[in-house]
Amino acid sequence: MLPDAMPEAAGAVHDLVREAAVAWFVRLQSDVASEAEHIAFAAWLAADPLHGAEYRRLGGIWRDLDALPDPRTNVARQAAWQRGMLAPSRRRLLLGGGALAAASVAVAYAGLGRQWPAWLAGDMVTGTGERRSFDLADGSRVDLDAGSALKQSFSPAERRLTLLEGRARFSVVAENTRPFVVACGNGTVQALATAFVVHRRARSVAVAVQQGSVQVTLPMQQLRLNGGQAIAYDAAGLQPAQRQGDEAETAWLRGKLVFEDRPLGDVVADLNRYRKGMILLRDEKLASLRVNGLFDLHKPDAALEALAVSLPLRLQKIGGFLALLHPA
C-alpha cells in the first residue's frame, strides 16, 4: 500500500507548492506587498528548490499580465493580506494560497484579464456597480452599464464607437451624411434615428432594438432589426433570434437583470459588474449550465444565493471579496 500511495502523496505536495506559488505571484506583482511579506517570500523560496522552480514557471506563463492591478482592489483586502502573511510558517505558506490560487485560475477563464486593458483603452468607462450617461458631440446619448468601456472615433465621414467591454444603450440622432456605427466583436451595428443596446458577452454579442431599426453586419451576413427585436452573434455568425425580444437586454435600465436560457458564464460576467469583489467559477464546466431568472442588480449576493439553490452549485464566500462557485 505504501509504495502505491507515495506518488499520490508527492502529487498532492506538488499541488500545494503550485498553489502557494500562485498566491505569492499574485501578491508580489500587486505592488502592495509589505517588506515583511518580501522577507517571508524569500524564506519560502529558500525552504525548497521546488518552490523557486514553480515560481519561475509562473513568471514565464503570466508575464504578459505585467502586474495589471485589479481596479476594484480595496484597503480592506490589502489589510487582510497583511494580517495573514506577517507571521508565516511553512505550512501556512503552502496552504494559505489555496483560495487565491483557485481564484487566479478562474480569473483567466472568466475573462477578467481581458477587461483590464479595455478599461485603459476606453474613452468612456464605468466601474463596478456604476452606470453613467454620456452626451456625444452630435447630440446622441450613451447610457453605459456597470463595468463597461467604450471607445469613440468620430470623423467627417462616420460616427464610430467601439464597445470594448460590457453593455451600452445608444440613443441616436440621425445625420444624412455620417452613419452611426457601433463595432463590437466581429460585427458592426449601424443605426438610423433609433435607440438600441449592444452587449458584449463572454463569447458572443447581443443586439436589442428599442425603437427604429439597425443593420447588423458580419463578414458574410447582414440582418435588419426593428424595434422590439433582438439577435446575438459570435465568431460563427448570427445565432437564432431571441424569444424575449429587447426585454432581457434593456432590463438593466430598470434595475433588473433578466436571463432566459443563458449560460452561467454569461450570468457571472454580468453579476461581476455589479458586485464589489469577484465571483469566480471553480470549474470551467459550470459555465455551460443554463440559467433562467430575474434578479435585482442592486442585490448581486441574493442572486448568487438563488443560483446556488436552483443549480448544482456550492457557494463559498471568502471575506467580502471572493465568491467561489464549486460543483455541488
N, C-alpha and C positions, 0 to 999 in steps of 0.2 A: 504493500500500500504506500509506504513512504517514498520509494523511488518514483512512482507514478504521480504522486502529489507534488513533488518538487518542481517540475516545470510549471505547474499551475500556480504555485506559490510565487515563483520567480516572475511570472507574468503579472501577478497582482501587484508585486512590489514595483515593477516597471511602470504599471499604470499609475500608481501613486506618485512616482517620481515625475511622470509626464504631467499629471495634474498640478503638482507643485510648481513645475517649470512654467506652465501656462500662467498660474497665478502670479509668480514673480515677474514674468514677462509683461503682463498687463499692468502690474503695479509700477514697475520701474520705468516703463515707457510713458507713463501718465504725467510725468513732470511734477508730481506732488508727493513723491516718496520722501520720507524724512531721512536724516542722517542715520538714525538708529536702524531704519529698515535697510539701508545700504550696507551697514555693518552686518546685520542679520543675514542678508543675501550672500555676502562674502563668506560667512561661516557655513552657510548651506552649500555653496559651491565647493568649499574645501572638505566637506564631510565625505564626499563620494565622487569619484571621477564620472560616474553615470549622470550626476546632476549637471555638470558642465556640458557634457555631450548633448543631453536633452535640451538644455537651454540654447546652445548654439544652433541646434536643428531648428528650433522655433524661430530664431533670428533669421535664418535663411528663408523660411516659409513665409514669415509675416513682415519682412522688412518693407514690403510695398505699402503697408498701412502707415508706416512712418510716424507712428505715435500720434495719430489724429485723436484729439480728446473727444470724449462724449460731451456734446454741448449741454446735456442735462445733468452732468455731474454736480453734486451739491456739497456743501460743507459737512453736512451730517455724514455722508458716505465716507468722506476723507477721514473724519474723526473716528468712525467705526474701524476703518482700516488701521489707523494708528494704534487704537486700543488693542486690536487683535494681534499686532505684529511687534510691539515694543519688547516683549519678553518671550522670544521664540524658543521652542525646543525642537529637537529633530522630529519628533512625532507630529507636533503641530505644523511644522513647515511642510511635512509630507502630506498631512491630511487636510490642513486648513484651506488649501486652494481648490478643493473638490468642487464646491458650488460655483466658484468663478470659472473653473476650467469648463464645467458643463455650460456655463453661460457663454463663454468665449466661443466654444464650438457652435453653439446655437446661433450666436450673432452672425456668423458667416452665412449660415443657412437662411436666417430671417431677413437678410438683406440690409441690416443696419449699416454695415460698412459702406454700402452703395449710397446711403442717404447723406453721409457727411460731406463728400465732395459736392453734392448738389446744393447743400446749404451754402457752401463757399462760392459757387458759381452763379447763384440766383440773384436777380435784381430785386425781386420781391420774395420774402421768406416769412414763415411763421414758425414759432416754436411749439413745444408740447402744450396742448390744450388751448393754443392761441388761434383765433380766427380774425382776419383783418380784411378790410376793403381798400381797394386802390382805384383812384380815378386816373385814367390814361389821358395822354395829350389830345387824343382825337375825340374825347368825350365819352368813350366806352368805360365800362367799370368791371373790375375783377373782384370777386369775393373768394378769398383764399382760405381753404380749410386748414386745420391744425397740421403741423409737421410737413409743410409743403414748400416747394421752391419753384419759382417761375422766372424765366429769362426773357427780356424784351429786346426786340431788334426791329425798330420801325425805320422804314426808308421811304423815299418818294414813290416807290413802286409797290410797296407791300407793307402791311402791318402784321408782323410775325411775332408770335410768342411761343416759347418752348416750355412745356411743363416737365420739369426735371424730376419732381417728386411730389406725391400727394394728390390733391384734388382741388379744382377751381371751377367757379361758375363765372361765365363771361356774359355780360350784357352789352351787346354790340350796337354801336351807332353806324348806320350804313354810309358808305362812301362809294361813289361811282368809279373812282379812279384807282383806289387802293383796296384790294381784298384783305379781309381779316382772317388770318390763318393761325391755327394752334397746332404746333408739331408735338407729337408725343410718341415715343417708341418708334415703330417702323411705319407710322402713318401720319396723316395731317387731317385737320378738320377745318374746312372753310365755311365761314358763316355769312349769311345775309343779315338784315336787321333782325336780330334774334337773341334769345337767351338760352345758353346750353352749358352743360357740365362735362368736364373731362377728368377722368380719374385714372391715375397711373397705379395699377395694382402690382403685385409681386411679379406676375407672369403674363399680364395682359393689360389692355387699356379699355376702359368703358367710356362710352359717349352717350349722353342723355340730353334730349332737346325739350326745353320747357315751352318755348314759343318760336314761331318762324320755322326755319329749316336750315340744315347744314349739309355739306357734302363731305363724306369720309373717303379719303383716297389712300389706297395701299399700292405697293409696287405693281400688282397685277389685278387689282379690284377697285371698284368705285361704287358708292352707295349714297343715296339721298335719304336723309332722315327728316321727318316732320315733327311738329310739336307733339309731345306725349310718347314719342318713340325712343328706344334705346338699343344700343348694339355694343358688342365688345369685339376686339380683335387682338391677335397676337402674332408671333413670327410666322405662323402657318396661314394667316389670313383671317377673314371675318368669321366670327362664331355665330351660332344660331341666335335669332332675335330673342331678347329678354322679355319674359311674360309680364313683368311688372311695369314695363314702360319706363318713364322717368322717375317714378316714385322712390325707388331704392337709392338712386344716385343724387336725389335732391333732399332726402330726409335730414341730412346733417344741417341744412339751413334752418330746420325747425327743431334742432336739438336732439335728433334721433339718429341711430344707425340701424339700417334695415338690411337684412341678409336673407336671400332666398336661394337655397341650394348652393351656397358659396363655400369654397374650401376653407378649412380652418386657418391655413396660412394667410389668406387674404384678411380674414377676420382679425387675426392677431396683429397684422400690419396696421389695420385701421385703429384698433384699440391702443396700440403703442403710440399713436399720435396724440392720444388724449390722456394717457396715464403717465404720471410722474414716475420715472423709472423705466424698467424694461420687462416685457412679457416675452418669454423665450420658450421655444419648443425643445424639449429634451431629446425627442426622437423625431427625425425628419419625416418619418412615415405618418405622423399625426397630421401633417399639413394637408393631406388629402381628405380628411374627414369632412363630411358635409354639414353645413350649419344653416338652420332656419331660425330666424328670431328678430325681434325688435328690441333695441337696447337704448337706454338713456345715455348719451355720450358724456354727460356730466358725472356718471357713476360707472366708470370702467371696471372697478373692482366687483361691483354687483354683476356685471356682465360675465366676468371671469368665474364667479361662483355658479352662475347659471350654466355656463359651458361645462364646468366640472360635473354638474349634476346630470345634464342631459346627454353627455358624450362619455365614452370610455376613457376618461381622463382623471388624473390625480393632480390637484393643485398644491404646490408648495411655495409658500411665501418666505422670503429671506429678508428680514427687516422691512422697511417700507420701500425698498428699491426693486429688488428682483422678485419676479413671479415666474416660477418654472412649471410648465405643463408636462407631466410624465404620462406614459401609457398606464392605464388602470391595472 
